[in-house]
């Protein structure tokens, strides 16, 4: 299971049952604020904002919260002092890890992120040490069964996604993963909605160009712990990595 798709699946399932949904909503509101601040409040003209709104809707962030976040980003409800930071480093086994943050106090956030890396057997690196191995992509997770439409097949999803500009479609145990270039994000999102397909997850993500194989359960456990602690941090928006944990090791960890 690759670092991105595996962790995306874990996060999605966690969001549906997590008692900390309020924390997730707060993070998504920050993402909307930053996107609106940088590119304006029109999601049709701001791909980043469209992606942030889609991601928020996927976990039921109320419409009024979304509207308020957009207004905070455009300055209609006062200025918002937030900084974007990207932390790069290495997890156990040498896997590359990128943590995207939005913070109102970088002097507080940076030491906390460094400590998380260290307690999980990793090390915070310098800017550019691992980012070269990632590229920005549109990313969608859709289920195999759609209400009122029934079962989706790989052929149906493939034809729909590729015609809309997607790069690739991967069938998984639970559904399908679609990737596309950032400039095709909106057309793919529109095509899914037009065909009555509501993504379980949709976002602009950093996807690894290649992966590191992990066959040691102890190393795998440390990597997943690092990902979990980073993702749980209030200021971290997204976490990306290039690990690939074998099915055998995942079974061992879950038993």
Secondary structure, DSSP 4 states (H G I P E B T S, - for coil): -BHHHHHHHHHHHHHHH-TTHHHHHHHHHHHHHHHHHHH-S-TTT-HHHHHHHHHHHHTT--HHHHHHHHHHHHTTT-----EEEEEEEE-GGG-EEEEEEEES-HHHHHHHHHHHHHHTT-EE--TTTTGGGEEEEEEEEEESEETTTEE--HHHHHHHHHHTTEEEEEE-SSEEEEEE-GGGHHHHHHHHHHTT---SEEEEEEEESS-EEE--HHHHHHHHHHHHHHHHSTTEEEEEE-EEE-HHHHHHHH-
